[in-house]
């Protein structure tokens, strides 16, 4: 058997084992829930717990618009959090509760001293495994937040099945009938989902920030310290979140809930939301900072780079491509934008020293050439088709524009890129060499 065939076969076995492991955990969790809370409560809890999932997932997908991640990795992280993390956390929390009872320690302390650590660790293990095996698929902090956020959403969904179905419907129905059970489900839905449904994704996103930094730094120490720091921060926030109601219940002072949530969790939540929005814009501006090197070498034109700088500009470019070349042009423009974003991330990785071995450097150079050739191929689907745009060439320094009188004139590039978008019509030279690497994530 050829080495390539051996690698493919080994990878298929590994993927199969992972899928089988997640499936076994899923079957175990569903069986446990169905046995302990009943089939009816399981179905009601499942339906209620699924309701917020599309909205939460959409928020994280909105954050990842510039360079969307492969769906299979997103599904993997969600399934890991939903089944593997919940199964491991349930086992550890149950054993810890029994141990606490034997030593006379209140069971409520499990939520403060044990649950935050095991839950955050197991939720993060899926994205960590993905970073270990597919590091080249990570483009930075945004990917870390998305992968860890989806793992947390999966975890919260299954946990909500237990609370809504077991502590809600089953508990109420057993005491006072189905109507009371439905009322308790509604009350828990408002509290756990509508008011505080962001909790698990917020905590685990801290780990995602650390993993994202590790994926885009050439500093080997930071590759270890950033994930550890993010995980510890996630655990501390989770522990603080669980400590607030525990203290309120123990002291009978409900104001602790109000002061704790408003004084601690609300600022953290809005701070993280603001950071995520800023990060989304930063990722869009990465193309404007990185791709001008290809403009100077003739691979791209200034308006093309400017058209990649925001989602609004990208949307306008897609509408233009659809107008001049139909659905084929629209698909080509989408692929073109994705390839250009990948190119910007690749070159940024070169600057950061991510490819520090000869093999990685050679692979990065080959990927760079492939992306440039793909960009040139996608461009052919929509260039030269706009009757309102004069034929133009960008040679890396000036425009060669053919005027209506048939004369081609040389024009300097303006300070601000303008339409029509000039295109490169002649094969450009080799891509520019990468600049010296630097070690820090943010400049």
C-alpha positions in Angstrom: 0.0 0.0 0.0 1.3 3.5 -0.9 2.1 5.9 1.9 -0.7 8.3 0.8 -3.2 5.4 0.9 -2.0 4.5 4.3 -2.5 8.1 5.5 -6.0 8.2 4.1 -6.9 4.8 5.6 -5.5 5.9 9.0 -7.4 9.1 8.9 -10.6 7.3 8.0 -10.2 5.0 11.0 -9.5 7.9 13.3 -12.6 9.8 12.1 -14.7 6.6 12.4 -13.6 6.1 16.0 -14.4 9.7 16.9 -17.8 9.4 15.4 -18.5 6.1 17.1 -17.4 7.6 20.5 -19.6 10.6 20.1 -22.5 8.4 19.1 -22.0 6.1 22.1 -22.0 9.1 24.4 -25.2 10.4 22.7 -27.0 7.1 23.1 -25.9 6.9 26.7 -27.1 10.4 27.5 -30.5 9.9 25.9 -30.9 6.6 27.7 -29.9 8.1 31.0 -32.3 11.0 30.6 -35.2 8.9 29.4 -34.7 6.4 32.3 -34.5 9.1 35.0 -37.1 11.6 33.9 -39.4 9.6 31.7 -40.0 9.6 27.9 -42.7 12.3 28.1 -40.5 14.6 30.1 -37.6 13.8 27.7 -39.6 14.8 24.7 -40.9 18.0 26.2 -37.5 19.0 27.5 -35.9 18.2 24.2 -38.4 20.4 22.2 -38.0 23.3 24.7 -34.2 23.0 24.8 -33.9 23.0 21.0 -35.9 26.2 20.5 -33.1 28.7 21.3 -30.3 26.7 19.6 -30.9 28.1 16.0 -30.7 31.7 17.4 -27.6 31.1 19.4 -25.9 29.2 16.5 -26.8 32.0 14.1 -25.0 34.6 16.4 -21.8 32.6 16.2 -22.1 32.0 12.4 -22.7 35.8 12.0 -19.4 36.3 13.8 -17.6 34.0 11.3 -18.9 35.6 8.0 -15.5 36.6 6.5 -14.0 33.1 6.4 -16.7 30.5 7.3 -15.5 27.3 8.8 -16.3 23.9 7.3 -19.6 22.6 8.4 -18.2 19.3 9.5 -16.0 21.0 12.1 -18.9 23.1 13.4 -21.0 20.0 13.8 -18.2 18.1 15.5 -17.8 20.8 18.1 -21.5 21.0 18.7 -21.9 17.3 19.0 -18.9 17.1 21.3 -20.3 19.6 23.7 -23.8 18.1 23.5 -22.9 14.5 24.2 -19.3 13.9 25.2 -18.9 16.8 27.6 -22.3 16.3 29.2 -21.7 12.6 29.7 -18.3 13.2 31.3 -19.5 16.1 33.4 -22.6 14.2 34.6 -20.4 11.3 35.7 -17.9 13.4 37.6 -20.6 15.7 39.2 -22.6 12.6 40.4 -19.6 10.9 41.9 -18.5 14.2 43.5 -22.0 14.7 45.0 -21.8 11.2 46.6 -18.4 11.9 47.9 -19.4 15.3 49.4 -22.4 13.6 51.1 -20.2 11.0 52.7 -18.0 13.7 54.2 -20.9 15.9 55.3 -20.2 18.6 52.7 -23.4 20.3 51.2 -24.2 19.0 47.8 -24.7 22.6 46.6 -21.0 23.1 46.7 -20.6 20.7 43.8 -21.9 23.4 41.5 -19.1 25.7 42.8 -16.1 23.5 43.4 -16.5 20.7 40.8 -18.9 21.6 38.0 -17.1 24.7 36.6 -13.8 22.8 36.3 -15.0 19.6 34.7 -17.6 21.2 32.5 -15.3 23.9 31.1 -12.5 21.4 30.6 -14.6 18.8 28.7 -16.3 21.5 26.6 -12.9 22.7 25.5 -11.5 19.3 24.7 -13.3 19.1 21.4 -12.0 22.4 20.0 -8.5 21.5 21.5 -8.6 18.2 19.6 -9.6 20.1 16.4 -6.7 22.6 16.9 -4.3 19.8 17.4 -5.3 17.8 14.3 -6.5 20.7 12.0 -4.5 23.7 13.1 -4.3 25.1 9.5 -8.1 25.4 9.6 -7.9 28.0 12.4 -7.7 31.6 11.4 -7.4 33.1 14.8 -9.5 34.2 17.8 -12.8 34.3 15.8 -12.5 30.6 15.0 -11.7 29.9 18.7 -14.8 31.7 19.9 -17.0 30.0 17.2 -15.8 26.5 17.9 -15.9 26.8 21.7 -19.2 28.7 21.5 -20.8 25.9 19.5 -19.5 23.3 21.9 -21.0 25.2 24.8 -24.3 25.6 23.0 -24.5 21.8 22.5 -23.7 21.3 26.2 -26.3 23.8 27.3 -29.0 22.2 25.1 -28.6 18.8 26.7 -28.3 20.3 30.2 -31.5 22.2 29.5 -33.3 19.0 28.6 -32.5 17.7 32.1 -33.7 21.0 33.8 -36.7 21.7 31.6 -37.9 18.1 31.3 -36.8 16.7 34.7 -36.8 19.5 37.2 -39.6 21.3 35.3 -42.2 19.0 33.7 -41.5 15.7 35.5 -41.3 17.3 39.0 -44.4 19.4 38.5 -46.5 16.7 36.9 -45.6 14.1 39.6 -46.8 16.5 42.3 -49.8 18.4 40.8 -50.4 17.1 37.3 -49.4 17.9 33.7 -50.7 21.5 33.9 -48.4 22.4 36.7 -45.5 20.6 34.9 -46.2 22.8 31.8 -46.2 25.9 34.0 -42.8 25.0 35.5 -41.3 24.3 32.1 -42.5 27.8 31.0 -41.0 29.4 34.1 -37.7 27.6 33.8 -37.6 28.4 30.1 -37.8 32.1 30.8 -35.1 32.0 33.5 -32.6 29.5 32.1 -32.9 30.4 28.4 -34.4 33.8 27.7 -32.6 35.5 30.5 -29.4 33.5 31.0 -29.1 31.4 27.9 -25.8 33.1 27.0 -24.0 31.8 30.1 -22.3 28.6 28.8 -21.3 30.2 25.5 -19.9 33.2 27.4 -17.8 31.1 29.7 -16.3 28.8 27.1 -15.7 31.7 24.7 -12.9 32.7 27.1 -11.2 29.4 26.3 -11.8 30.1 22.6 -9.9 33.4 22.9 -6.9 31.5 24.3 -7.0 28.8 21.7 -7.4 31.4 18.9 -4.3 33.3 20.1 -2.4 30.0 20.3 -3.4 29.2 16.7 -1.9 32.4 15.3 1.3 33.0 17.3 4.8 31.8 16.5 5.8 32.0 20.2 5.8 28.4 21.5 5.4 29.6 25.1 2.3 31.6 24.2 0.8 28.5 22.4 0.6 26.8 25.8 0.0 29.8 28.1 -2.8 31.4 26.1 -5.1 28.3 26.2 -4.4 27.6 29.8 -5.1 31.2 30.8 -8.4 31.2 28.8 -9.5 27.9 30.3 -8.8 29.2 33.8 -10.7 32.4 33.2 -13.7 30.3 31.9 -13.6 28.2 35.0 -13.5 31.2 37.3 -16.4 32.9 35.6 -18.4 29.7 35.6 -17.6 29.2 39.3 -18.6 32.8 40.1 -21.9 32.3 38.2 -22.7 29.2 40.2 -21.6 30.8 43.5 -24.1 33.7 43.2 -27.3 31.6 43.6 -25.6 29.3 46.0 -24.9 32.2 48.4 -28.3 33.6 47.9 -29.9 30.3 48.8 -27.7 29.7 51.8 -28.2 33.2 53.2 -31.7 33.9 52.1 -30.6 37.2 50.7 -32.1 37.4 47.2 -30.4 40.7 46.5 -27.2 38.8 46.1 -28.6 37.5 42.8 -29.4 41.0 41.6 -26.1 42.5 42.6 -24.1 39.5 41.4 -25.7 39.3 37.9 -25.8 43.1 37.3 -22.4 43.9 38.9 -20.4 41.0 37.5 -22.0 39.0 34.7 -23.7 41.8 32.8 -20.5 43.8 32.3 -18.6 40.6 31.3 -21.3 39.7 28.8 -21.4 43.2 27.1 -17.6 43.4 27.2 -17.4 40.1 25.4 -20.0 41.1 22.9 -18.2 44.3 22.2 -14.9 42.4 21.8 -16.5 40.0 19.4 -17.9 42.8 17.2 -14.5 44.6 17.2 -12.8 41.3 16.3 -15.2 40.7 13.4 -14.3 44.1 12.0 -10.6 43.5 12.6 -10.7 40.3 10.6 -12.4 42.2 7.7 -9.7 44.8 7.8 -7.0 42.2 7.7 -7.3 42.0 3.9 -6.7 45.7 3.6 -3.6 45.5 5.7 -2.2 42.3 4.1 -3.1 42.1 0.5 -1.5 45.4 -0.8 1.7 43.4 -1.2 0.0 41.6 -4.0 -1.2 44.8 -5.5 2.3 46.1 -5.8 3.3 42.9 -7.5 0.4 43.0 -10.0 -1.7 40.1 -8.7 -4.5 42.3 -7.4 -5.7 45.8 -8.1 -6.4 48.5 -5.4 -10.2 48.5 -5.8 -10.3 44.7 -5.5 -8.6 44.9 -2.1 -10.8 47.8 -1.0 -13.9 45.7 -2.0 -12.9 43.0 0.5 -12.6 45.3 3.5 -16.1 45.0 4.9 -19.2 42.8 4.5 -21.1 45.7 2.9 -18.5 46.0 0.2 -18.4 42.3 -0.3 -22.2 42.2 -0.7 -22.1 45.0 -3.2 -19.4 43.2 -5.2 -21.6 40.0 -5.3 -24.6 42.0 -6.5 -22.4 43.5 -9.2 -21.0 40.1 -10.3 -24.5 38.8 -10.4 -25.6 41.7 -12.6 -22.9 41.4 -15.1 -22.5 37.5 -15.2 -25.6 36.0 -13.6 -25.5 33.2 -11.1 -22.2 32.0 -12.4 -20.6 35.3 -11.6 -22.2 35.4 -8.2 -20.8 31.9 -7.3 -17.4 32.9 -8.7 -17.3 36.2 -6.7 -18.1 34.2 -3.5 -15.3 31.8 -4.2 -13.0 34.7 -5.1 -13.7 36.5 -1.8 -13.2 33.3 0.2 -9.9 32.6 -1.5 -8.7 36.2 -1.0 -9.5 36.0 2.7 -7.6 32.7 2.9 -4.7 34.3 1.1 -4.7 37.2 3.6 -4.7 34.8 6.5 -1.9 32.7 5.0 0.3 35.7 4.4 -0.5 37.0 7.9 0.6 33.6 9.2 3.9 34.0 7.3 4.4 37.3 9.0 3.8 35.8 12.4 6.3 33.0 11.9 3.7 30.2 12.0 5.5 28.2 9.3 8.8 27.8 11.1 10.1 24.5 9.5 11.2 24.0 5.9 8.3 21.6 5.2 5.7 24.0 6.6 7.2 26.9 4.7 7.2 25.0 1.4 3.6 23.9 2.0 2.6 27.5 2.7 4.3 28.7 -0.4 2.5 26.1 -2.5 -0.8 27.1 -0.9 -0.1 30.7 -1.7 0.5 30.0 -5.3 -2.6 27.8 -5.5 -4.8 30.6 -4.0 -3.4 33.2 -6.3 -4.1 31.0 -9.3 -7.6 30.3 -8.0 -8.3 34.0 -7.6 -7.2 34.6 -11.2 -9.4 31.8 -12.4 -12.5 33.0 -10.4 -12.0 36.5 -11.7 -12.4 35.5 -15.3 -16.1 34.7 -14.6 -17.0 38.3 -14.1 -14.3 40.6 -15.4 -14.7 42.4 -18.8 -18.5 41.8 -18.7 -19.6 45.2 -17.4 -20.5 47.4 -20.4 -20.2 50.5 -18.1 -16.5 49.8 -17.3 -13.8 50.6 -19.8 -11.1 47.9 -20.4 -8.3 48.5 -17.9 -5.1 46.8 -16.7 -3.3 47.3 -13.4 0.5 46.6 -13.7 1.3 47.0 -10.1 2.1 50.7 -10.3 -0.3 52.4 -12.7 -3.5 51.8 -14.6 -3.6 51.3 -18.3 -7.1 52.4 -19.3 -8.6 52.4 -22.8 -10.7 55.5 -23.3 -13.7 55.7 -25.6 -11.6 57.2 -28.4 -9.6 54.0 -28.5 -6.5 55.4 -27.0 -4.9 53.6 -24.0 -3.6 56.0 -21.4 -1.5 55.5 -18.2 -3.1 56.8 -15.0 -1.7 57.0 -11.5 -3.8 55.3 -8.8 -5.9 57.7 -6.8 -5.7 58.0 -3.1 -9.1 56.3 -2.7 -9.9 53.2 -4.9 -12.8 53.9 -7.3 -14.9 51.8 -9.7 -14.8 50.4 -12.3 -12.6 47.7 -10.9 -9.5 47.3 -13.1 -8.2 43.7 -13.5 -4.9 42.1 -14.3 -5.0 40.7 -17.8 -1.4 39.5 -18.1 0.3 36.9 -16.0 1.9 38.6 -13.0 5.3 37.9 -11.6 5.9 35.4 -8.7 4.2 36.4 -5.4 6.2 38.8 -3.1 8.4 37.3 -0.4 6.9 37.3 3.0 8.1 40.0 5.4 10.0 39.1 8.6 7.9 37.3 11.1 6.8 38.8 14.4 5.7 37.0 17.5 2.7 38.9 18.9 -0.9 38.4 18.0 -1.9 42.1 17.9 0.1 45.0 16.6 
